[in-house]
């Protein structure tokens, strides 16, 4: 039970960081009456992704790990577009780039990493694993869309499509979280959904004064 609480603590800290980035972005956007993209949004995203990847690894949940791997490097790219990434010491940059690879290498060398566990976890039947993977892919598509959008404009932005995909993906992950009985995913995406809806309204110019 103690180890379980330790694992959940890692997950909740990650979700607090994810929620913190959204609340920060939301407050700044409300003040400007338009959707903004502060650099702290990406730093908090990177830190949260780092921890949630560890959480997924400890929970032997491939869907969670996949979702974080797919977005982790997009967060870094957005920091590069904002000119923030180069402010880190080179050693820190390389550590963050190689982190996902290092954790897998470490686990293999300690004989504790079993790929079979990720795909044949008794607590996650195949149909639920598929639902989780599809939900994470949809949720991740928001950042692929955002990345392409930002690359074309050479400026980090959060367009309407990003918030639409965020809401669709969050609803799917909420369904996965309820069935999986995962409080970390449930609380994080429930709070996130409220902010996604608000940003959609701001993007459409609703409630502008």
C-alpha positions in Angstrom: 0.0 0.0 0.0 2.9 2.4 0.8 4.4 1.9 -2.6 1.0 2.5 -4.2 0.7 5.8 -2.4 4.2 6.8 -3.5 3.3 6.0 -7.1 0.0 8.0 -6.9 1.9 10.9 -5.4 4.2 11.0 -8.5 1.1 11.0 -10.7 -0.8 13.7 -8.7 2.3 16.0 -8.7 2.4 15.6 -12.5 -1.2 16.5 -12.8 -0.8 19.5 -10.5 1.9 20.8 -12.9 -0.4 20.1 -15.9 -3.2 21.9 -14.2 -0.9 24.7 -13.1 0.1 25.4 -16.7 -3.5 25.5 -17.8 -4.6 27.8 -15.0 -1.6 30.1 -15.7 -2.5 30.1 -19.4 -6.2 30.6 -18.6 -5.7 33.6 -16.3 -3.4 35.4 -18.8 -5.8 34.7 -21.6 -8.8 35.9 -19.6 -6.9 39.2 -18.9 -6.1 39.7 -22.6 -9.5 38.3 -23.8 -7.6 36.1 -26.3 -5.7 32.8 -26.2 -2.1 33.4 -25.1 0.9 31.0 -25.0 3.3 31.9 -22.2 6.7 30.2 -22.1 5.9 28.8 -18.6 3.2 26.8 -20.1 5.8 24.7 -22.0 8.2 24.5 -19.0 5.4 23.2 -16.8 4.3 20.8 -19.5 7.8 19.4 -19.8 8.2 18.9 -16.1 4.7 17.3 -15.8 5.3 15.0 -18.8 8.6 13.9 -17.3 6.8 12.9 -14.1 3.7 11.4 -15.8 6.0 9.2 -17.9 7.5 7.9 -14.7 4.0 7.4 -13.2 2.9 5.4 -16.3 6.1 3.3 -16.1 5.5 2.5 -12.4 1.8 1.7 -13.1 2.9 -0.5 -16.1 0.4 1.5 -18.2 1.6 1.7 -21.8 -1.2 4.1 -22.8 0.1 6.7 -20.3 3.7 6.2 -21.3 2.9 6.5 -25.0 0.9 9.7 -24.6 3.9 11.4 -22.8 6.5 10.2 -25.2 4.5 11.6 -28.2 4.3 15.0 -26.6 7.5 15.3 -24.6 9.6 16.4 -27.6 7.0 18.8 -28.9 7.2 20.7 -25.6 10.9 21.0 -26.2 10.4 22.2 -29.7 8.0 24.9 -28.5 10.5 26.1 -26.0 13.0 26.3 -28.9 10.5 28.4 -31.0 10.2 30.8 -28.1 13.9 31.0 -27.7 13.8 29.6 -24.1 15.4 26.2 -24.6 18.9 27.6 -25.3 18.9 29.4 -21.9 19.5 26.0 -20.3 23.0 24.7 -19.7 24.0 22.2 -22.5 24.2 19.4 -19.9 20.6 19.9 -18.8 19.4 20.1 -22.5 21.0 16.7 -23.2 19.6 15.1 -20.1 16.1 16.2 -20.9 16.5 15.0 -24.5 17.7 11.6 -23.5 15.6 11.0 -20.4 13.0 8.6 -21.9 15.8 6.5 -23.5 17.8 6.5 -20.3 15.0 5.2 -18.2 14.4 2.3 -20.6 18.1 1.4 -20.7 18.3 1.6 -16.9 15.4 -0.8 -16.6 16.7 -3.3 -19.0 20.1 -3.4 -17.4 18.4 -4.0 -14.0 16.2 -6.8 -15.4 13.1 -4.9 -14.2 11.7 -3.8 -17.5 9.4 -6.4 -19.1 7.6 -5.2 -22.3 5.2 -8.1 -22.0 3.9 -6.5 -18.8 2.9 -3.4 -20.6 0.8 -5.2 -23.2 -0.5 -8.1 -21.0 -1.2 -6.3 -17.8 -3.9 -8.4 -16.0 -5.6 -5.2 -14.7 -5.9 -3.8 -18.3 -7.7 -6.1 -20.7 -6.9 -5.7 -24.4 -10.0 -3.7 -25.3 -9.3 -1.2 -22.5 -5.6 -0.9 -23.6 -6.8 -0.2 -27.1 -9.2 2.5 -25.8 -6.4 4.0 -23.7 -4.0 4.1 -26.7 -6.6 5.6 -29.0 -7.5 8.2 -26.4 -3.9 9.1 -25.9 -3.3 9.3 -29.7 -6.3 11.7 -30.2 -5.1 13.8 -27.2 -1.6 13.8 -28.6 -2.8 14.9 -32.1 -3.6 18.3 -30.5 0.1 18.9 -30.1 1.0 17.6 -33.5 -1.5 20.0 -34.9 -0.2 22.8 -32.7 3.4 21.9 -33.7 2.7 22.1 -37.4 0.6 25.3 -37.0 3.5 26.9 -35.0 6.2 25.7 -37.4 4.4 27.3 -40.3 4.2 30.6 -38.4 7.6 30.3 -36.7 5.9 31.2 -33.5 4.5 29.1 -30.6 0.7 29.4 -30.6 -2.3 27.5 -29.3 -4.9 27.6 -32.1 -8.6 26.7 -31.8 -8.0 23.2 -33.2 -5.6 22.5 -30.3 -8.4 23.1 -27.8 -11.0 21.1 -29.8 -8.7 18.1 -30.0 -7.8 18.6 -26.3 -11.5 18.4 -25.3 -12.2 15.3 -27.4 -9.1 13.5 -26.2 -9.8 14.5 -22.6 -13.3 13.0 -22.7 -12.0 9.7 -24.1 -9.3 9.6 -21.4 -11.9 10.3 -18.7 -13.8 7.2 -19.9 -10.5 5.2 -19.7 -9.8 6.6 -16.2 -13.2 5.7 -14.9 -13.0 2.1 -16.2 -9.3 1.9 -15.1 -10.2 3.5 -11.7 -7.3 5.8 -12.0 -7.8 8.9 -9.8 -4.8 10.7 -11.3 -6.1 10.7 -14.8 -9.6 11.3 -13.8 -9.0 14.5 -11.7 -6.4 15.9 -14.1 -8.6 15.6 -17.2 -11.8 16.6 -15.5 -10.2 19.9 -14.5 -8.5 20.3 -17.9 -11.8 19.8 -19.7 -13.3 22.9 -18.0 -10.4 25.1 -19.2 -10.5 23.6 -22.7 -14.1 24.6 -23.0 -13.3 28.1 -21.8 -10.4 28.5 -24.4 -12.7 27.3 -27.1 -15.1 30.1 -26.2 -12.3 32.6 -26.1 -11.1 31.4 -29.5 -14.6 32.0 -31.0 -14.7 35.4 -29.4 -17.6 34.5 -27.1 -17.9 36.7 -24.0 -15.5 39.3 -25.4 -16.1 42.7 -24.0 
